[in-house]
Amino acid sequence: MRQTTHGRIRDLAVEEVQGRFVVRGRVPSYHTKQLALYAALELLPSDRFDMNILVS
């Protein structure tokens, strides 16, 4: 994810909670958030993850 977003995710964390992956972090723009979502979809099963990335 860091590579796809060119290192623009701050405080990136991926954890498993009750069988689901939770992706957390902060990004500077909605475009970067979309890049993070794209990267997560490539890495994780789409029915088993939640995005909690804030634009700030």
mmCIF file as Biopython writes it, N, C-alpha, C and O atoms, coordinates in Angstrom:
data_model
#
loop_
_atom_site.group_PDB
_atom_site.id
_atom_site.type_symbol
_atom_site.label_atom_id
_atom_site.label_alt_id
_atom_site.label_comp_id
_atom_site.label_asym_id
_atom_site.label_entity_id
_atom_site.label_seq_id
_atom_site.pdbx_PDB_ins_code
_atom_site.Cartn_x
_atom_site.Cartn_y
_atom_site.Cartn_z
_atom_site.occupancy
_atom_site.B_iso_or_equiv
_atom_site.auth_seq_id
_atom_site.auth_asym_id
_atom_site.pdbx_PDB_model_num
ATOM 1   N N  . MET A ? 1  ? 0.814   -1.186  0.000  1.0 0.0 1  A 1 
ATOM 2   C CA . MET A ? 1  ? 0.000   0.000   0.000  1.0 0.0 1  A 1 
ATOM 3   C C  . MET A ? 1  ? 0.859   1.252   0.000  1.0 0.0 1  A 1 
ATOM 4   O O  . MET A ? 1  ? 0.564   2.220   -0.701 1.0 0.0 1  A 1 
ATOM 5   N N  . ARG A ? 2  ? 1.913   1.227   0.782  1.0 0.0 2  A 1 
ATOM 6   C CA . ARG A ? 2  ? 2.795   2.405   0.808  1.0 0.0 2  A 1 
ATOM 7   C C  . ARG A ? 2  ? 3.377   2.677   -0.579 1.0 0.0 2  A 1 
ATOM 8   O O  . ARG A ? 2  ? 3.510   3.829   -0.991 1.0 0.0 2  A 1 
ATOM 9   N N  . GLN A ? 3  ? 3.721   1.607   -1.292 1.0 0.0 3  A 1 
ATOM 10  C CA . GLN A ? 3  ? 4.288   1.791   -2.630 1.0 0.0 3  A 1 
ATOM 11  C C  . GLN A ? 3  ? 3.238   2.357   -3.591 1.0 0.0 3  A 1 
ATOM 12  O O  . GLN A ? 3  ? 3.533   3.273   -4.358 1.0 0.0 3  A 1 
ATOM 13  N N  . THR A ? 4  ? 2.025   1.822   -3.554 1.0 0.0 4  A 1 
ATOM 14  C CA . THR A ? 4  ? 0.962   2.289   -4.443 1.0 0.0 4  A 1 
ATOM 15  C C  . THR A ? 4  ? 0.609   3.742   -4.187 1.0 0.0 4  A 1 
ATOM 16  O O  . THR A ? 4  ? 0.302   4.481   -5.123 1.0 0.0 4  A 1 
ATOM 17  N N  . THR A ? 5  ? 0.649   4.161   -2.921 1.0 0.0 5  A 1 
ATOM 18  C CA . THR A ? 5  ? 0.292   5.539   -2.565 1.0 0.0 5  A 1 
ATOM 19  C C  . THR A ? 5  ? 1.523   6.430   -2.474 1.0 0.0 5  A 1 
ATOM 20  O O  . THR A ? 5  ? 1.430   7.574   -2.028 1.0 0.0 5  A 1 
ATOM 21  N N  . HIS A ? 6  ? 2.664   5.921   -2.888 1.0 0.0 6  A 1 
ATOM 22  C CA . HIS A ? 6  ? 3.926   6.678   -2.905 1.0 0.0 6  A 1 
ATOM 23  C C  . HIS A ? 6  ? 4.280   7.216   -1.520 1.0 0.0 6  A 1 
ATOM 24  O O  . HIS A ? 6  ? 4.780   8.333   -1.388 1.0 0.0 6  A 1 
ATOM 25  N N  . GLY A ? 7  ? 4.014   6.406   -0.487 1.0 0.0 7  A 1 
ATOM 26  C CA . GLY A ? 7  ? 4.380   6.759   0.878  1.0 0.0 7  A 1 
ATOM 27  C C  . GLY A ? 7  ? 3.522   7.834   1.513  1.0 0.0 7  A 1 
ATOM 28  O O  . GLY A ? 7  ? 3.914   8.413   2.526  1.0 0.0 7  A 1 
ATOM 29  N N  . ARG A ? 8  ? 2.356   8.115   0.941  1.0 0.0 8  A 1 
ATOM 30  C CA . ARG A ? 8  ? 1.522   9.207   1.455  1.0 0.0 8  A 1 
ATOM 31  C C  . ARG A ? 8  ? 0.520   8.772   2.521  1.0 0.0 8  A 1 
ATOM 32  O O  . ARG A ? 8  ? -0.298  9.584   2.955  1.0 0.0 8  A 1 
ATOM 33  N N  . ILE A ? 9  ? 0.564   7.507   2.953  1.0 0.0 9  A 1 
ATOM 34  C CA . ILE A ? 9  ? -0.292  7.083   4.064  1.0 0.0 9  A 1 
ATOM 35  C C  . ILE A ? 9  ? 0.504   7.251   5.349  1.0 0.0 9  A 1 
ATOM 36  O O  . ILE A ? 9  ? 1.601   6.710   5.487  1.0 0.0 9  A 1 
ATOM 37  N N  . ARG A ? 10 ? -0.055  8.004   6.287  1.0 0.0 10 A 1 
ATOM 38  C CA . ARG A ? 10 ? 0.585   8.185   7.589  1.0 0.0 10 A 1 
ATOM 39  C C  . ARG A ? 10 ? -0.107  7.267   8.595  1.0 0.0 10 A 1 
ATOM 40  O O  . ARG A ? 10 ? -1.312  7.028   8.516  1.0 0.0 10 A 1 
ATOM 41  N N  . ASP A ? 11 ? 0.670   6.767   9.527  1.0 0.0 11 A 1 
ATOM 42  C CA . ASP A ? 11 ? 0.140   5.914   10.603 1.0 0.0 11 A 1 
ATOM 43  C C  . ASP A ? 11 ? -0.599  4.695   10.055 1.0 0.0 11 A 1 
ATOM 44  O O  . ASP A ? 11 ? -1.648  4.318   10.577 1.0 0.0 11 A 1 
ATOM 45  N N  . LEU A ? 12 ? -0.058  4.081   9.008  1.0 0.0 12 A 1 
ATOM 46  C CA . LEU A ? 12 ? -0.694  2.910   8.399  1.0 0.0 12 A 1 
ATOM 47  C C  . LEU A ? 12 ? -0.664  1.733   9.370  1.0 0.0 12 A 1 
ATOM 48  O O  . LEU A ? 12 ? 0.373   1.411   9.949  1.0 0.0 12 A 1 
ATOM 49  N N  . ALA A ? 13 ? -1.809  1.107   9.531  1.0 0.0 13 A 1 
ATOM 50  C CA . ALA A ? 13 ? -1.909  -0.098  10.356 1.0 0.0 13 A 1 
ATOM 51  C C  . ALA A ? 13 ? -2.926  -1.029  9.714  1.0 0.0 13 A 1 
ATOM 52  O O  . ALA A ? 13 ? -3.985  -0.596  9.259  1.0 0.0 13 A 1 
ATOM 53  N N  . VAL A ? 14 ? -2.590  -2.306  9.686  1.0 0.0 14 A 1 
ATOM 54  C CA . VAL A ? 14 ? -3.521  -3.330  9.211  1.0 0.0 14 A 1 
ATOM 55  C C  . VAL A ? 14 ? -3.602  -4.373  10.315 1.0 0.0 14 A 1 
ATOM 56  O O  . VAL A ? 14 ? -2.591  -4.959  10.701 1.0 0.0 14 A 1 
ATOM 57  N N  . GLU A ? 15 ? -4.793  -4.599  10.813 1.0 0.0 15 A 1 
ATOM 58  C CA . GLU A ? 15 ? -4.956  -5.597  11.862 1.0 0.0 15 A 1 
ATOM 59  C C  . GLU A ? 15 ? -6.156  -6.476  11.567 1.0 0.0 15 A 1 
ATOM 60  O O  . GLU A ? 15 ? -7.069  -6.088  10.837 1.0 0.0 15 A 1 
ATOM 61  N N  . GLU A ? 16 ? -6.137  -7.658  12.141 1.0 0.0 16 A 1 
ATOM 62  C CA . GLU A ? 16 ? -7.260  -8.574  11.980 1.0 0.0 16 A 1 
ATOM 63  C C  . GLU A ? 16 ? -8.107  -8.525  13.246 1.0 0.0 16 A 1 
ATOM 64  O O  . GLU A ? 16 ? -7.605  -8.726  14.352 1.0 0.0 16 A 1 
ATOM 65  N N  . VAL A ? 17 ? -9.390  -8.256  13.070 1.0 0.0 17 A 1 
ATOM 66  C CA . VAL A ? 17 ? -10.323 -8.174  14.186 1.0 0.0 17 A 1 
ATOM 67  C C  . VAL A ? 17 ? -11.521 -9.063  13.862 1.0 0.0 17 A 1 
ATOM 68  O O  . VAL A ? 17 ? -12.274 -8.785  12.929 1.0 0.0 17 A 1 
ATOM 69  N N  . GLN A ? 18 ? -11.691 -10.117 14.626 1.0 0.0 18 A 1 
ATOM 70  C CA . GLN A ? 18 ? -12.809 -11.049 14.451 1.0 0.0 18 A 1 
ATOM 71  C C  . GLN A ? 18 ? -12.932 -11.541 13.011 1.0 0.0 18 A 1 
ATOM 72  O O  . GLN A ? 18 ? -14.027 -11.577 12.450 1.0 0.0 18 A 1 
ATOM 73  N N  . GLY A ? 19 ? -11.814 -11.914 12.426 1.0 0.0 19 A 1 
ATOM 74  C CA . GLY A ? 19 ? -11.814 -12.480 11.083 1.0 0.0 19 A 1 
ATOM 75  C C  . GLY A ? 19 ? -11.884 -11.475 9.949  1.0 0.0 19 A 1 
ATOM 76  O O  . GLY A ? 19 ? -11.949 -11.863 8.782  1.0 0.0 19 A 1 
ATOM 77  N N  . ARG A ? 20 ? -11.872 -10.181 10.275 1.0 0.0 20 A 1 
ATOM 78  C CA . ARG A ? 20 ? -11.892 -9.127  9.247  1.0 0.0 20 A 1 
ATOM 79  C C  . ARG A ? 20 ? -10.611 -8.319  9.370  1.0 0.0 20 A 1 
ATOM 80  O O  . ARG A ? 20 ? -10.080 -8.138  10.466 1.0 0.0 20 A 1 
ATOM 81  N N  . PHE A ? 21 ? -10.124 -7.838  8.242  1.0 0.0 21 A 1 
ATOM 82  C CA . PHE A ? 21 ? -8.953  -6.977  8.237  1.0 0.0 21 A 1 
ATOM 83  C C  . PHE A ? 21 ? -9.408  -5.522  8.307  1.0 0.0 21 A 1 
ATOM 84  O O  . PHE A ? 21 ? -10.307 -5.108  7.575  1.0 0.0 21 A 1 
ATOM 85  N N  . VAL A ? 22 ? -8.787  -4.762  9.184  1.0 0.0 22 A 1 
ATOM 86  C CA . VAL A ? 22 ? -9.100  -3.349  9.334  1.0 0.0 22 A 1 
ATOM 87  C C  . VAL A ? 22 ? -7.859  -2.562  8.921  1.0 0.0 22 A 1 
ATOM 88  O O  . VAL A ? 22 ? -6.782  -2.739  9.491  1.0 0.0 22 A 1 
ATOM 89  N N  . VAL A ? 23 ? -8.022  -1.696  7.929  1.0 0.0 23 A 1 
ATOM 90  C CA . VAL A ? 23 ? -6.926  -0.866  7.424  1.0 0.0 23 A 1 
ATOM 91  C C  . VAL A ? 23 ? -7.149  0.545   7.960  1.0 0.0 23 A 1 
ATOM 92  O O  . VAL A ? 23 ? -8.192  1.154   7.722  1.0 0.0 23 A 1 
ATOM 93  N N  . ARG A ? 24 ? -6.145  1.060   8.692  1.0 0.0 24 A 1 
ATOM 94  C CA . ARG A ? 24 ? -6.256  2.394   9.282  1.0 0.0 24 A 1 
ATOM 95  C C  . ARG A ? 24 ? -5.087  3.255   8.836  1.0 0.0 24 A 1 
ATOM 96  O O  . ARG A ? 24 ? -4.006  2.757   8.523  1.0 0.0 24 A 1 
ATOM 97  N N  . GLY A ? 25 ? -5.330  4.551   8.816  1.0 0.0 25 A 1 
ATOM 98  C CA . GLY A ? 25 ? -4.271  5.492   8.499  1.0 0.0 25 A 1 
ATOM 99  C C  . GLY A ? 25 ? -4.846  6.848   8.152  1.0 0.0 25 A 1 
ATOM 100 O O  . GLY A ? 25 ? -6.054  7.069   8.236  1.0 0.0 25 A 1 
ATOM 101 N N  . ARG A ? 26 ? -3.956  7.762   7.757  1.0 0.0 26 A 1 
ATOM 102 C CA . ARG A ? 26 ? -4.359  9.110   7.353  1.0 0.0 26 A 1 
ATOM 103 C C  . ARG A ? 26 ? -3.690  9.422   6.021  1.0 0.0 26 A 1 
ATOM 104 O O  . ARG A ? 26 ? -2.542  9.044   5.787  1.0 0.0 26 A 1 
ATOM 105 N N  . VAL A ? 27 ? -4.414  10.109  5.161  1.0 0.0 27 A 1 
ATOM 106 C CA . VAL A ? 27 ? -3.892  10.489  3.848  1.0 0.0 27 A 1 
ATOM 107 C C  . VAL A ? 27 ? -4.205  11.959  3.593  1.0 0.0 27 A 1 
ATOM 108 O O  . VAL A ? 27 ? -5.124  12.507  4.201  1.0 0.0 27 A 1 
ATOM 109 N N  . PRO A ? 28 ? -3.448  12.607  2.697  1.0 0.0 28 A 1 
ATOM 110 C CA . PRO A ? 28 ? -3.662  14.033  2.456  1.0 0.0 28 A 1 
ATOM 111 C C  . PRO A ? 28 ? -4.800  14.362  1.492  1.0 0.0 28 A 1 
ATOM 112 O O  . PRO A ? 28 ? -5.220  15.516  1.419  1.0 0.0 28 A 1 
ATOM 113 N N  . SER A ? 29 ? -5.316  13.363  0.741  1.0 0.0 29 A 1 
ATOM 114 C CA . SER A ? 29 ? -6.346  13.674  -0.261 1.0 0.0 29 A 1 
ATOM 115 C C  . SER A ? 29 ? -7.238  12.457  -0.511 1.0 0.0 29 A 1 
ATOM 116 O O  . SER A ? 29 ? -6.880  11.323  -0.192 1.0 0.0 29 A 1 
ATOM 117 N N  . TYR A ? 30 ? -8.404  12.729  -1.088 1.0 0.0 30 A 1 
ATOM 118 C CA . TYR A ? 30 ? -9.315  11.639  -1.445 1.0 0.0 30 A 1 
ATOM 119 C C  . TYR A ? 30 ? -8.718  10.771  -2.550 1.0 0.0 30 A 1 
ATOM 120 O O  . TYR A ? 30 ? -8.986  9.571   -2.606 1.0 0.0 30 A 1 
ATOM 121 N N  . HIS A ? 31 ? -7.922  11.358  -3.418 1.0 0.0 31 A 1 
ATOM 122 C CA . HIS A ? 31 ? -7.255  10.581  -4.470 1.0 0.0 31 A 1 
ATOM 123 C C  . HIS A ? 31 ? -6.339  9.529   -3.846 1.0 0.0 31 A 1 
ATOM 124 O O  . HIS A ? 31 ? -6.329  8.377   -4.280 1.0 0.0 31 A 1 
ATOM 125 N N  . THR A ? 32 ? -5.580  9.919   -2.842 1.0 0.0 32 A 1 
ATOM 126 C CA . THR A ? 32 ? -4.694  8.971   -2.172 1.0 0.0 32 A 1 
ATOM 127 C C  . THR A ? 32 ? -5.501  7.897   -1.449 1.0 0.0 32 A 1 
ATOM 128 O O  . THR A ? 32 ? -5.080  6.742   -1.386 1.0 0.0 32 A 1 
ATOM 129 N N  . LYS A ? 33 ? -6.650  8.270   -0.907 1.0 0.0 33 A 1 
ATOM 130 C CA . LYS A ? 33 ? -7.522  7.284   -0.256 1.0 0.0 33 A 1 
ATOM 131 C C  . LYS A ? 33 ? -7.993  6.252   -1.278 1.0 0.0 33 A 1 
ATOM 132 O O  . LYS A ? 33 ? -8.058  5.063   -0.966 1.0 0.0 33 A 1 
ATOM 133 N N  . GLN A ? 34 ? -8.321  6.688   -2.485 1.0 0.0 34 A 1 
ATOM 134 C CA . GLN A ? 34 ? -8.722  5.769   -3.551 1.0 0.0 34 A 1 
ATOM 135 C C  . GLN A ? 34 ? -7.566  4.845   -3.931 1.0 0.0 34 A 1 
ATOM 136 O O  . GLN A ? 34 ? -7.780  3.658   -4.176 1.0 0.0 34 A 1 
ATOM 137 N N  . LEU A ? 35 ? -6.357  5.373   -3.981 1.0 0.0 35 A 1 
ATOM 138 C CA . LEU A ? 35 ? -5.190  4.534   -4.270 1.0 0.0 35 A 1 
ATOM 139 C C  . LEU A ? 35 ? -5.006  3.473   -3.189 1.0 0.0 35 A 1 
ATOM 140 O O  . LEU A ? 35 ? -4.678  2.325   -3.488 1.0 0.0 35 A 1 
ATOM 141 N N  . ALA A ? 36 ? -5.219  3.862   -1.935 1.0 0.0 36 A 1 
ATOM 142 C CA . ALA A ? 36 ? -5.105  2.911   -0.825 1.0 0.0 36 A 1 
ATOM 143 C C  . ALA A ? 36 ? -6.174  1.825   -0.942 1.0 0.0 36 A 1 
ATOM 144 O O  . ALA A ? 36 ? -5.896  0.651   -0.697 1.0 0.0 36 A 1 
ATOM 145 N N  . LEU A ? 37 ? -7.384  2.210   -1.313 1.0 0.0 37 A 1 
ATOM 146 C CA . LEU A ? 37 ? -8.459  1.239   -1.498 1.0 0.0 37 A 1 
ATOM 147 C C  . LEU A ? 37 ? -8.108  0.262   -2.615 1.0 0.0 37 A 1 
ATOM 148 O O  . LEU A ? 37 ? -8.310  -0.943  -2.472 1.0 0.0 37 A 1 
ATOM 149 N N  . TYR A ? 38 ? -7.591  0.770   -3.711 1.0 0.0 38 A 1 
ATOM 150 C CA . TYR A ? 38 ? -7.181  -0.077  -4.834 1.0 0.0 38 A 1 
ATOM 151 C C  . TYR A ? 38 ? -6.112  -1.082  -4.384 1.0 0.0 38 A 1 
ATOM 152 O O  . TYR A ? 38 ? -6.186  -2.263  -4.721 1.0 0.0 38 A 1 
ATOM 153 N N  . ALA A ? 39 ? -5.127  -0.610  -3.626 1.0 0.0 39 A 1 
ATOM 154 C CA . ALA A ? 39 ? -4.063  -1.497  -3.144 1.0 0.0 39 A 1 
ATOM 155 C C  . ALA A ? 39 ? -4.631  -2.550  -2.196 1.0 0.0 39 A 1 
ATOM 156 O O  . ALA A ? 39 ? -4.244  -3.716  -2.264 1.0 0.0 39 A 1 
ATOM 157 N N  . ALA A ? 40 ? -5.543  -2.149  -1.317 1.0 0.0 40 A 1 
ATOM 158 C CA . ALA A ? 40 ? -6.146  -3.101  -0.381 1.0 0.0 40 A 1 
ATOM 159 C C  . ALA A ? 40 ? -6.939  -4.168  -1.124 1.0 0.0 40 A 1 
ATOM 160 O O  . ALA A ? 40 ? -6.896  -5.341  -0.753 1.0 0.0 40 A 1 
ATOM 161 N N  . LEU A ? 41 ? -7.656  -3.777  -2.163 1.0 0.0 41 A 1 
ATOM 162 C CA . LEU A ? 41 ? -8.429  -4.744  -2.946 1.0 0.0 41 A 1 
ATOM 163 C C  . LEU A ? 41 ? -7.534  -5.769  -3.626 1.0 0.0 41 A 1 
ATOM 164 O O  . LEU A ? 41 ? -7.945  -6.911  -3.836 1.0 0.0 41 A 1 
ATOM 165 N N  . GLU A ? 42 ? -6.322  -5.374  -3.971 1.0 0.0 42 A 1 
ATOM 166 C CA . GLU A ? 42 ? -5.379  -6.318  -4.581 1.0 0.0 42 A 1 
ATOM 167 C C  . GLU A ? 42 ? -4.817  -7.295  -3.554 1.0 0.0 42 A 1 
ATOM 168 O O  . GLU A ? 42 ? -4.467  -8.424  -3.898 1.0 0.0 42 A 1 
ATOM 169 N N  . LEU A ? 43 ? -4.730  -6.867  -2.288 1.0 0.0 43 A 1 
ATOM 170 C CA . LEU A ? 43 ? -4.071  -7.670  -1.260 1.0 0.0 43 A 1 
ATOM 171 C C  . LEU A ? 43 ? -5.011  -8.480  -0.377 1.0 0.0 43 A 1 
ATOM 172 O O  . LEU A ? 43 ? -4.646  -9.554  0.101  1.0 0.0 43 A 1 
ATOM 173 N N  . LEU A ? 44 ? -6.215  -7.970  -0.161 1.0 0.0 44 A 1 
ATOM 174 C CA . LEU A ? 44 ? -7.117  -8.570  0.821  1.0 0.0 44 A 1 
ATOM 175 C C  . LEU A ? 44 ? -8.426  -8.999  0.162  1.0 0.0 44 A 1 
ATOM 176 O O  . LEU A ? 44 ? -8.845  -8.405  -0.832 1.0 0.0 44 A 1 
ATOM 177 N N  . PRO A ? 45 ? -9.073  -10.025 0.711  1.0 0.0 45 A 1 
ATOM 178 C CA . PRO A ? 45 ? -10.393 -10.406 0.194  1.0 0.0 45 A 1 
ATOM 179 C C  . PRO A ? 45 ? -11.384 -9.262  0.418  1.0 0.0 45 A 1 
ATOM 180 O O  . PRO A ? 45 ? -11.508 -8.769  1.539  1.0 0.0 45 A 1 
ATOM 181 N N  . SER A ? 46 ? -12.076 -8.843  -0.612 1.0 0.0 46 A 1 
ATOM 182 C CA . SER A ? 46 ? -12.930 -7.654  -0.531 1.0 0.0 46 A 1 
ATOM 183 C C  . SER A ? 46 ? -14.079 -7.800  0.460  1.0 0.0 46 A 1 
ATOM 184 O O  . SER A ? 46 ? -14.585 -6.799  0.968  1.0 0.0 46 A 1 
ATOM 185 N N  . ASP A ? 47 ? -14.492 -9.016  0.739  1.0 0.0 47 A 1 
ATOM 186 C CA . ASP A ? 47 ? -15.591 -9.200  1.691  1.0 0.0 47 A 1 
ATOM 187 C C  . ASP A ? 47 ? -15.108 -9.306  3.135  1.0 0.0 47 A 1 
ATOM 188 O O  . ASP A ? 47 ? -15.911 -9.513  4.045  1.0 0.0 47 A 1 
ATOM 189 N N  . ARG A ? 48 ? -13.802 -9.164  3.347  1.0 0.0 48 A 1 
ATOM 190 C CA . ARG A ? 48 ? -13.258 -9.339  4.693  1.0 0.0 48 A 1 
ATOM 191 C C  . ARG A ? 48 ? -12.421 -8.157  5.165  1.0 0.0 48 A 1 
ATOM 192 O O  . ARG A ? 48 ? -11.606 -8.321  6.073  1.0 0.0 48 A 1 
ATOM 193 N N  . PHE A ? 49 ? -12.591 -6.974  4.583  1.0 0.0 49 A 1 
ATOM 194 C CA . PHE A ? 49 ? -11.814 -5.857  5.105  1.0 0.0 49 A 1 
ATOM 195 C C  . PHE A ? 49 ? -12.645 -4.589  5.201  1.0 0.0 49 A 1 
ATOM 196 O O  . PHE A ? 49 ? -13.611 -4.388  4.464  1.0 0.0 49 A 1 
ATOM 197 N N  . ASP A ? 50 ? -12.238 -3.747  6.131  1.0 0.0 50 A 1 
ATOM 198 C CA . ASP A ? 50 ? -12.869 -2.447  6.353  1.0 0.0 50 A 1 
ATOM 199 C C  . ASP A ? 50 ? -11.798 -1.378  6.230  1.0 0.0 50 A 1 
ATOM 200 O O  . ASP A ? 50 ? -10.690 -1.534  6.743  1.0 0.0 50 A 1 
ATOM 201 N N  . MET A ? 51 ? -12.133 -0.295  5.552  1.0 0.0 51 A 1 
ATOM 202 C CA . MET A ? 51 ? -11.206 0.832   5.420  1.0 0.0 51 A 1 
ATOM 203 C C  . MET A ? 51 ? -11.565 1.883   6.460  1.0 0.0 51 A 1 
ATOM 204 O O  . MET A ? 51 ? -12.714 2.315   6.553  1.0 0.0 51 A 1 
ATOM 205 N N  . ASN A ? 52 ? -10.591 2.279   7.221  1.0 0.0 52 A 1 
ATOM 206 C CA . ASN A ? 52 ? -10.774 3.349   8.193  1.0 0.0 52 A 1 
ATOM 207 C C  . ASN A ? 52 ? -9.636  4.341   7.971  1.0 0.0 52 A 1 
ATOM 208 O O  . ASN A ? 52 ? -8.819  4.581   8.860  1.0 0.0 52 A 1 
ATOM 209 N N  . ILE A ? 53 ? -9.599  4.912   6.767  1.0 0.0 53 A 1 
ATOM 210 C CA . ILE A ? 53 ? -8.550  5.860   6.398  1.0 0.0 53 A 1 
ATOM 211 C C  . ILE A ? 53 ? -9.163  7.248   6.344  1.0 0.0 53 A 1 
ATOM 212 O O  . ILE A ? 53 ? -10.140 7.486   5.634  1.0 0.0 53 A 1 
ATOM 213 N N  . LEU A ? 54 ? -8.579  8.151   7.099  1.0 0.0 54 A 1 
ATOM 214 C CA . LEU A ? 54 ? -9.074  9.522   7.185  1.0 0.0 54 A 1 
ATOM 215 C C  . LEU A ? 54 ? -8.319  10.434  6.243  1.0 0.0 54 A 1 
ATOM 216 O O  . LEU A ? 54 ? -7.106  10.299  6.077  1.0 0.0 54 A 1 
ATOM 217 N N  . VAL A ? 55 ? -9.028  11.358  5.628  1.0 0.0 55 A 1 
ATOM 218 C CA . VAL A ? 55 ? -8.403  12.392  4.803  1.0 0.0 55 A 1 
ATOM 219 C C  . VAL A ? 55 ? -8.179  13.593  5.705  1.0 0.0 55 A 1 
ATOM 220 O O  . VAL A ? 55 ? -9.122  14.144  6.272  1.0 0.0 55 A 1 
ATOM 221 N N  . SER A ? 56 ? -6.909  13.993  5.832  1.0 0.0 56 A 1 
ATOM 222 C CA . SER A ? 56 ? -6.619  15.143  6.707  1.0 0.0 56 A 1 
ATOM 223 C C  . SER A ? 56 ? -5.501  15.984  6.147  1.0 0.0 56 A 1 
ATOM 224 O O  . SER A ? 56 ? -5.124  16.990  6.749  1.0 0.0 56 A 1 
#
